[in-house]
Amino acid sequence: MTPGLRQAGRLAPFARERLADSAPEAAVALLGAVVRRREADGTWSAVRVVETEAYREDDPASHSAAGRTARTAPMFEQPGTAYVYRSYGMHWCLNVTAEPVGVGAAALVRAAVVLAGHERLRARRPAARTDRDLLRGPGRLCQALAISAPDHDGIDLLSPAAEVQLLDDGFRPRAVVAGPRVGVRLAADVPWRFAVAEAAEVSAYRRHPRAPLPG
């Protein structure tokens, strides 16, 4: 089956080397990737990534800017490692580690479209008014897929045994748009947010209220 934005093709392992270059390149490579989650009944829910943000240790907006800590340790592991953290004490966020081992870099998965398990994901997101809002934002995505720490923090997303997996069905976006990252105070104008141009589920841009004005 030829994959489409909302229709999965034949799933294959995501190539780790596609994540081994710079964090921005990895963030672009993740657009169109499939995140699959094994449910308690043995079935799978699956979504296609349509928005990402890149972060690395020489970036003041990155959690890894202060070096390796107990919290940020997954960011320094092999490409394809999950870094799951809680944002504002409320929402879990899923990141995919990038660049070589020892470099603190990752791409935040910001938004996705549903490929499988729609009813289950809907049940976990009762506040979603429309399907467009279901996975529109990193906290919503993790809520729908029941991704959290410590259960999924530090796992290898490229392992076929993992409960949450990163896969490739050959889909590639026709066009990618780039812009500043959402809600970061430092390096607010660095254009490291990437999105599939045709996806309506991409989250809205919000500038941090204390971010310096450009120029």
Backbone as CSV, one residue per row, in Angstrom:
resi,resn,N_x,N_y,N_z,CA_x,CA_y,CA_z,C_x,C_y,C_z
1,MET,0.843,-1.198,0.000,0.000,0.000,0.000,0.877,1.247,0.000
2,THR,0.590,2.171,-0.891,1.335,3.425,-0.920,0.918,4.291,0.268
3,PRO,1.859,4.725,1.077,1.474,5.511,2.250,0.995,6.901,1.878
4,GLY,0.054,7.415,2.646,-0.407,8.790,2.528,-0.315,9.440,3.887
5,LEU,-0.603,10.712,3.942,-0.495,11.414,5.219,-1.309,10.715,6.295
6,ARG,-2.506,10.229,5.941,-3.400,9.624,6.924,-3.613,8.129,6.693
7,GLN,-2.748,7.529,5.910,-2.864,6.104,5.621,-1.472,5.481,5.635
8,ALA,-1.285,4.464,6.488,0.031,3.852,6.642,0.335,2.892,5.513
9,GLY,1.611,2.822,5.158,2.101,1.821,4.235,2.753,0.682,5.003
10,ARG,3.588,-0.065,4.337,4.288,-1.182,4.963,5.333,-0.647,5.941
11,LEU,5.232,-1.041,7.192,6.100,-0.501,8.237,7.438,-1.233,8.265
12,ALA,8.495,-0.453,8.439,9.846,-0.990,8.553,10.555,-0.243,9.687
13,PRO,11.644,-0.796,10.206,12.389,-0.082,11.250,12.877,1.284,10.746
14,PHE,12.847,2.269,11.609,13.388,3.591,11.278,14.907,3.501,11.361
15,ALA,15.609,3.988,10.358,17.069,3.884,10.313,17.717,4.823,11.326
16,ARG,18.518,4.250,12.216,19.137,5.051,13.264,20.051,6.134,12.687
17,GLU,20.685,5.826,11.546,21.608,6.800,10.964,20.897,8.065,10.497
18,ARG,19.590,8.007,10.272,18.850,9.203,9.872,18.739,10.206,11.022
19,LEU,19.038,9.765,12.229,18.968,10.619,13.405,20.347,11.017,13.910
20,ALA,21.399,10.551,13.267,22.752,10.704,13.797,23.413,12.020,13.421
21,ASP,22.842,12.761,12.485,23.425,14.048,12.104,22.933,15.134,13.057
22,SER,22.888,16.363,12.625,22.493,17.454,13.512,21.040,17.318,13.953
23,ALA,20.733,17.873,15.112,19.366,17.806,15.635,18.351,18.394,14.659
24,PRO,18.615,19.541,14.008,17.642,20.035,13.027,17.419,19.070,11.878
25,GLU,18.485,18.429,11.387,18.317,17.455,10.307,17.512,16.253,10.783
26,ALA,17.745,15.823,12.003,16.981,14.712,12.565,15.516,15.093,12.717
27,ALA,15.264,16.339,13.135,13.882,16.789,13.310,13.131,16.761,11.986
28,VAL,13.808,17.128,10.898,13.189,17.059,9.577,12.981,15.606,9.164
29,ALA,13.966,14.754,9.443,13.859,13.339,9.081,12.682,12.659,9.778
30,LEU,12.322,13.137,10.953,11.218,12.539,11.709,9.847,12.896,11.137
31,LEU,9.767,13.918,10.314,8.474,14.276,9.727,8.010,13.150,8.808
32,GLY,6.836,12.634,9.096,6.307,11.507,8.343,6.556,10.163,9.003
33,ALA,7.429,10.114,10.004,7.690,8.863,10.711,6.442,8.407,11.472
34,VAL,6.373,7.123,11.755,5.243,6.541,12.471,5.665,6.215,13.906
35,VAL,4.912,6.718,14.864,5.074,6.326,16.264,3.982,5.318,16.578
36,ARG,4.399,4.127,16.984,3.460,3.040,17.246,3.544,2.644,18.713
37,ARG,2.371,2.427,19.333,2.318,2.098,20.757,1.559,0.794,20.972
38,ARG,2.220,-0.158,21.634,1.569,-1.434,21.944,0.615,-1.232,23.114
39,GLU,-0.655,-1.574,22.901,-1.664,-1.407,23.932,-1.744,-2.657,24.818
40,ALA,-2.461,-2.534,25.929,-2.533,-3.626,26.901,-3.167,-4.884,26.316
41,ASP,-4.033,-4.730,25.319,-4.688,-5.901,24.721,-3.881,-6.507,23.575
42,GLY,-2.672,-5.998,23.356,-1.810,-6.545,22.322,-1.959,-5.894,20.960
43,THR,-2.941,-5.037,20.786,-3.100,-4.316,19.521,-2.208,-3.077,19.530
44,TRP,-2.182,-2.379,18.389,-1.320,-1.213,18.256,-2.123,0.031,17.916
45,SER,-1.738,1.135,18.509,-2.166,2.453,18.044,-0.987,3.063,17.297
46,ALA,-1.277,3.853,16.266,-0.191,4.419,15.467,-0.550,5.818,14.998
47,VAL,0.454,6.687,14.971,0.273,8.066,14.514,1.438,8.445,13.612
48,ARG,1.199,9.431,12.735,2.260,9.925,11.860,2.703,11.310,12.340
49,VAL,3.992,11.488,12.518,4.550,12.748,13.007,4.440,13.821,11.923
50,VAL,3.885,14.978,12.292,3.765,16.083,11.330,4.417,17.375,11.811
51,GLU,4.953,17.384,13.039,5.600,18.599,13.549,6.649,18.217,14.578
52,THR,7.819,18.848,14.490,8.919,18.577,15.411,9.644,19.880,15.744
53,GLU,10.455,19.831,16.797,11.347,20.938,17.144,12.704,20.361,17.529
54,ALA,13.769,21.019,17.113,15.121,20.552,17.412,15.716,21.304,18.597
55,TYR,16.502,20.569,19.399,17.225,21.132,20.545,18.570,20.432,20.659
56,ARG,19.609,21.185,21.007,20.923,20.567,21.227,21.676,21.335,22.306
57,GLU,22.795,20.782,22.771,23.416,21.291,23.988,24.047,22.664,23.850
58,ASP,24.364,23.122,22.629,24.874,24.478,22.462,23.752,25.483,22.215
59,ASP,22.544,25.077,22.504,21.331,25.864,22.302,20.795,26.255,23.687
60,PRO,20.747,27.540,24.030,20.318,27.939,25.377,18.888,27.537,25.722
61,ALA,18.074,27.214,24.713,16.698,26.790,24.984,16.606,25.302,25.327
62,SER,17.707,24.580,25.183,17.685,23.130,25.371,17.873,22.732,26.835
63,HIS,17.201,21.662,27.242,17.407,21.123,28.585,18.840,20.660,28.793
64,SER,19.536,20.335,27.708,20.898,19.818,27.824,21.954,20.918,27.853
65,ALA,21.543,22.180,27.797,22.504,23.284,27.743,23.385,23.341,28.988
66,ALA,22.872,22.866,30.112,23.638,22.873,31.360,24.445,21.600,31.553
67,GLY,24.471,20.740,30.540,25.199,19.489,30.659,24.304,18.336,31.060
68,ARG,24.909,17.175,31.177,24.176,15.952,31.489,23.759,15.939,32.955
69,THR,22.494,15.680,33.200,21.959,15.533,34.548,21.140,14.245,34.586
70,ALA,20.654,13.890,35.762,19.815,12.694,35.863,18.587,12.822,34.974
71,ARG,18.047,14.021,34.892,16.846,14.240,34.087,17.135,14.142,32.597
72,THR,18.246,14.772,32.165,18.506,14.884,30.732,19.375,13.758,30.179
73,ALA,19.734,12.782,30.992,20.644,11.714,30.555,20.230,11.061,29.236
74,PRO,18.920,10.794,28.989,18.554,10.167,27.711,18.947,10.992,26.494
75,MET,19.044,12.316,26.626,19.413,13.155,25.487,20.834,12.869,25.003
76,PHE,21.656,12.274,25.868,23.048,12.004,25.548,23.271,10.558,25.092
77,GLU,22.197,9.790,25.003,22.322,8.392,24.602,22.254,8.255,23.077
78,GLN,22.238,7.032,22.587,22.272,6.791,21.145,21.041,7.379,20.453
79,PRO,21.180,7.758,19.198,20.036,8.281,18.458,18.874,7.293,18.480
80,GLY,17.661,7.834,18.650,16.473,6.982,18.722,16.030,6.653,20.129
81,THR,16.737,7.190,21.118,16.338,7.016,22.521,15.214,7.997,22.854
82,ALA,14.261,7.565,23.654,13.169,8.448,24.069,13.591,9.291,25.273
83,TYR,13.355,10.574,25.176,13.510,11.486,26.311,12.121,12.036,26.610
84,VAL,11.559,11.622,27.740,10.201,12.009,28.118,10.285,12.872,29.373
85,TYR,9.756,14.076,29.299,9.770,14.970,30.455,8.397,15.604,30.632
86,ARG,8.162,16.152,31.812,6.896,16.812,32.105,7.051,18.320,31.922
87,SER,6.165,18.903,31.167,6.187,20.330,30.882,5.231,21.067,31.808
88,TYR,5.737,22.115,32.461,4.932,22.939,33.374,4.243,22.096,34.452
89,GLY,4.834,20.964,34.782,4.282,20.117,35.830,2.976,19.445,35.467
90,MET,2.578,19.501,34.178,1.267,18.975,33.794,1.326,17.969,32.657
91,HIS,2.099,18.258,31.603,1.998,17.498,30.363,3.291,16.755,30.064
92,TRP,3.180,15.487,29.710,4.344,14.735,29.251,4.663,15.106,27.811
93,CYS,5.949,15.115,27.477,6.403,15.432,26.127,7.398,14.369,25.678
94,LEU,7.255,13.916,24.441,8.125,12.894,23.881,9.156,13.529,22.953
95,ASN,10.418,13.211,23.206,11.528,13.642,22.363,12.274,12.419,21.858
96,VAL,12.856,12.536,20.685,13.681,11.479,20.102,15.115,11.980,20.053
97,THR,16.007,11.269,20.723,17.400,11.675,20.788,18.048,11.658,19.405
98,ALA,18.928,12.640,19.175,19.639,12.761,17.902,21.132,12.941,18.162
99,GLU,21.897,12.917,17.090,23.345,13.135,17.103,24.075,11.988,17.831
100,PRO,25.419,11.959,17.777,26.159,10.832,18.349,26.014,10.731,19.865
101,VAL,26.305,9.547,20.387,26.314,9.322,21.834,27.248,10.338,22.497
102,GLY,26.786,10.921,23.595,27.581,11.896,24.313,27.241,13.332,23.993
103,VAL,26.450,13.549,22.927,25.979,14.898,22.571,24.526,15.023,23.011
104,GLY,24.218,16.062,23.757,22.859,16.235,24.279,21.949,16.890,23.268
105,ALA,21.299,16.084,22.438,20.462,16.627,21.367,19.231,15.753,21.185
106,ALA,18.123,16.382,20.796,16.882,15.635,20.590,15.911,16.469,19.777
107,ALA,14.897,15.794,19.264,13.806,16.457,18.548,12.513,16.188,19.302
108,LEU,11.811,17.247,19.652,10.510,17.141,20.309,9.450,16.792,19.265
109,VAL,8.635,15.793,19.567,7.518,15.442,18.687,6.332,16.303,19.104
110,ARG,5.959,17.264,18.253,4.967,18.263,18.633,3.549,17.915,18.206
111,ALA,3.375,17.222,17.088,2.022,16.955,16.602,2.048,15.763,15.660
112,ALA,0.861,15.144,15.495,0.751,13.954,14.648,-0.680,13.794,14.172
113,VAL,-0.855,12.901,13.192,-2.183,12.510,12.730,-2.366,11.025,13.021
114,VAL,-3.599,10.609,13.242,-3.893,9.224,13.616,-3.860,8.312,12.401
115,LEU,-3.215,7.162,12.565,-3.218,6.122,11.541,-3.988,4.889,11.992
116,ALA,-3.932,4.577,13.289,-4.625,3.399,13.817,-4.949,3.623,15.282
117,GLY,-6.090,3.066,15.727,-6.493,3.183,17.123,-7.236,4.461,17.448
118,HIS,-7.941,5.006,16.457,-8.593,6.309,16.632,-9.520,6.338,17.841
119,GLU,-10.368,5.340,17.998,-11.342,5.359,19.102,-10.640,5.336,20.460
120,ARG,-9.578,4.566,20.559,-8.842,4.494,21.819,-8.174,5.835,22.137
121,LEU,-7.554,6.439,21.145,-6.901,7.722,21.366,-7.924,8.800,21.704
122,ARG,-9.065,8.737,21.048,-10.150,9.676,21.341,-10.616,9.545,22.789
123,ALA,-10.710,8.314,23.271,-11.171,8.069,24.645,-10.204,8.669,25.670
124,ARG,-8.929,8.707,25.324,-7.935,9.272,26.248,-7.878,10.791,26.173
125,ARG,-8.491,11.357,25.143,-8.476,12.804,24.958,-9.906,13.332,24.866
126,PRO,-10.693,13.181,25.942,-12.098,13.604,25.884,-12.276,15.103,25.669
127,ALA,-11.252,15.892,25.973,-11.373,17.342,25.794,-11.183,17.770,24.349
128,ALA,-10.724,16.883,23.483,-10.497,17.240,22.078,-11.834,17.492,21.394
129,ARG,-12.031,18.695,20.888,-13.297,19.040,20.250,-13.392,18.499,18.832
130,THR,-12.251,18.389,18.174,-12.221,17.894,16.801,-11.043,16.940,16.639
131,ASP,-11.044,16.169,15.562,-9.902,15.301,15.276,-8.641,16.121,15.036
132,ARG,-8.795,17.321,14.534,-7.631,18.183,14.312,-6.909,18.474,15.622
133,ASP,-7.662,18.571,16.711,-7.081,18.899,18.015,-6.576,17.681,18.768
134,LEU,-6.829,16.493,18.269,-6.551,15.270,19.018,-5.081,15.147,19.399
135,LEU,-4.175,15.370,18.448,-2.737,15.202,18.675,-1.988,16.484,18.341
136,ARG,-2.646,17.594,18.484,-2.097,18.899,18.085,-1.415,19.555,19.281
137,GLY,-0.162,19.207,19.491,0.608,19.680,20.633,1.239,18.503,21.360
138,PRO,2.450,18.666,21.912,3.174,17.531,22.483,2.496,16.905,23.692
139,GLY,1.851,17.712,24.534,1.154,17.161,25.691,-0.062,16.349,25.283
140,ARG,-0.800,16.831,24.319,-1.975,16.114,23.827,-1.574,14.790,23.189
141,LEU,-0.472,14.818,22.436,0.003,13.604,21.779,0.357,12.531,22.807
142,CYS,1.081,12.929,23.845,1.472,11.947,24.869,0.269,11.463,25.671
143,GLN,-0.698,12.331,25.917,-1.907,11.904,26.612,-2.656,10.861,25.791
144,ALA,-2.803,11.101,24.509,-3.538,10.184,23.652,-2.853,8.825,23.539
145,LEU,-1.515,8.831,23.497,-0.765,7.586,23.364,-0.369,6.981,24.707
146,ALA,-0.745,7.649,25.798,-0.406,7.178,27.154,1.105,6.990,27.291
147,ILE,1.855,7.992,26.845,3.308,8.000,26.992,3.666,8.843,28.205
148,SER,4.530,8.313,29.071,4.866,9.020,30.302,6.223,8.544,30.817
149,ALA,6.719,9.232,31.820,7.922,8.807,32.535,7.492,8.349,33.933
150,PRO,8.185,7.366,34.501,9.416,6.759,33.975,9.195,5.612,32.994
151,ASP,7.943,5.266,32.691,7.682,4.073,31.879,8.407,4.094,30.531
152,HIS,8.463,5.267,29.884,9.001,5.321,28.529,10.244,6.174,28.397
153,ASP,10.627,6.866,29.431,11.837,7.681,29.387,13.062,6.773,29.275
154,GLY,13.906,7.031,28.284,15.140,6.276,28.133,15.040,4.999,27.326
155,ILE,13.840,4.641,26.839,13.733,3.410,26.052,14.280,3.631,24.649
156,ASP,14.682,2.545,24.002,15.137,2.608,22.616,13.915,2.490,21.717
157,LEU,13.538,3.579,21.091,12.349,3.601,20.236,12.533,2.783,18.959
158,LEU,13.764,2.415,18.644,14.034,1.641,17.434,14.105,0.142,17.719
159,SER,13.871,-0.251,18.951,13.860,-1.670,19.301,12.505,-2.280,18.965
160,PRO,12.468,-3.436,18.292,11.184,-4.084,17.991,10.472,-4.598,19.236
161,ALA,11.171,-4.640,20.361,10.560,-5.095,21.608,9.963,-3.952,22.423
162,ALA,10.198,-2.711,22.007,9.751,-1.563,22.789,8.242,-1.415,22.747
163,GLU,7.677,-0.901,23.836,6.242,-0.639,23.903,5.854,0.526,23.003
164,VAL,6.749,1.487,22.873,6.575,2.614,21.952,7.702,2.526,20.929
165,GLN,7.359,2.559,19.639,8.340,2.347,18.585,8.279,3.451,17.541
166,LEU,9.425,3.708,16.940,9.526,4.652,15.831,9.768,3.845,14.561
167,LEU,8.888,4.020,13.569,8.932,3.212,12.357,8.873,4.095,11.115
168,ASP,9.128,3.482,9.971,9.170,4.195,8.696,8.344,3.404,7.680
169,ASP,7.369,4.047,7.042,6.592,3.353,6.001,6.844,3.953,4.617
170,GLY,7.893,4.763,4.513,8.256,5.331,3.227,7.614,6.661,2.903
171,PHE,6.719,7.142,3.755,6.090,8.440,3.493,7.122,9.550,3.627
172,ARG,7.117,10.470,2.693,7.962,11.656,2.761,7.104,12.875,2.435
173,PRO,7.189,13.933,3.233,6.382,15.135,2.969,6.715,15.757,1.617
174,ARG,5.683,16.267,0.945,5.921,16.976,-0.314,6.612,18.314,-0.065
175,ALA,6.305,18.935,1.079,6.919,20.212,1.429,7.012,20.319,2.943
176,VAL,8.076,20.945,3.415,8.315,21.154,4.842,8.442,22.641,5.096
177,VAL,7.798,23.121,6.150,7.928,24.526,6.537,8.719,24.605,7.840
178,ALA,9.446,25.701,8.011,10.262,25.906,9.201,9.951,27.257,9.816
179,GLY,10.140,27.360,11.126,9.894,28.614,11.812,10.405,28.551,13.231
180,PRO,10.202,29.600,14.018,10.680,29.617,15.395,9.924,28.616,16.269
181,ARG,10.591,28.169,17.315,10.000,27.194,18.216,8.954,27.837,19.122
182,VAL,8.060,27.022,19.616,6.913,27.511,20.379,7.285,27.718,21.848
183,GLY,7.008,28.893,22.369,7.062,29.136,23.799,8.421,29.104,24.453
184,VAL,9.523,29.233,23.696,10.843,29.247,24.322,11.265,30.688,24.567
185,ARG,11.870,30.943,25.718,12.267,32.307,26.068,13.620,32.660,25.461
186,LEU,14.563,31.718,25.484,15.898,31.940,24.951,15.987,31.380,23.527
187,ALA,16.781,32.017,22.693,16.910,31.604,21.292,15.538,31.473,20.643
188,ALA,14.681,32.431,20.941,13.272,32.349,20.535,13.071,32.425,19.031
189,ASP,14.034,32.978,18.304,13.852,33.152,16.865,14.643,32.152,16.023
190,VAL,15.267,31.190,16.683,15.970,30.144,15.929,14.921,29.300,15.198
191,PRO,15.019,29.143,13.883,13.954,28.481,13.101,14.079,26.958,13.099
192,TRP,13.965,26.367,14.271,14.147,24.925,14.415,12.836,24.188,14.695
193,ARG,11.730,24.787,14.315,10.457,24.051,14.338,10.119,23.711,12.884
194,PHE,9.797,22.431,12.658,9.564,21.944,11.301,8.217,21.237,11.237
195,ALA,7.538,21.383,10.098,6.206,20.804,9.980,5.922,20.370,8.551
196,VAL,5.062,19.356,8.442,4.560,18.926,7.139,3.590,19.999,6.642
197,ALA,3.878,20.588,5.492,3.114,21.744,5.014,1.633,21.434,4.838
198,GLU,1.295,20.213,4.444,-0.096,19.880,4.131,-0.923,19.488,5.360
199,ALA,-0.323,19.415,6.540,-1.021,18.920,7.730,-1.717,20.045,8.487
200,ALA,-3.020,19.911,8.683,-3.780,20.910,9.442,-3.548,20.777,10.942
201,GLU,-2.983,19.663,11.363,-2.816,19.394,12.792,-1.611,20.085,13.413
202,VAL,-0.826,20.778,12.635,0.337,21.489,13.172,-0.131,22.503,14.211
203,SER,0.592,22.585,15.332,0.153,23.439,16.430,0.365,24.918,16.114
204,ALA,-0.386,25.743,16.809,-0.295,27.192,16.604,0.990,27.729,17.228
205,TYR,1.565,28.750,16.605,2.771,29.371,17.152,2.398,30.338,18.271
206,ARG,3.102,30.204,19.381,2.945,31.132,20.503,4.333,31.537,20.982
207,ARG,4.591,32.813,20.967,5.885,33.321,21.424,5.872,33.457,22.939
208,HIS,7.004,33.128,23.556,7.106,33.286,25.005,6.953,34.774,25.350
209,PRO,6.143,35.092,26.366,5.904,36.508,26.663,7.160,37.265,27.109
210,ARG,8.190,36.540,27.591,9.416,37.205,28.042,10.574,37.030,27.046
211,ALA,10.282,36.507,25.863,11.327,36.362,24.852,11.705,37.743,24.307
212,PRO,12.990,38.053,24.198,13.391,39.345,23.638,12.864,39.497,22.204
213,LEU,12.558,40.704,21.833,12.111,40.966,20.477,13.296,40.881,19.527
214,PRO,13.082,40.363,18.321,14.202,40.242,17.386,14.797,41.601,17.024
215,GLY,16.117,41.612,16.882,16.801,42.850,16.511,17.107,43.743,17.685
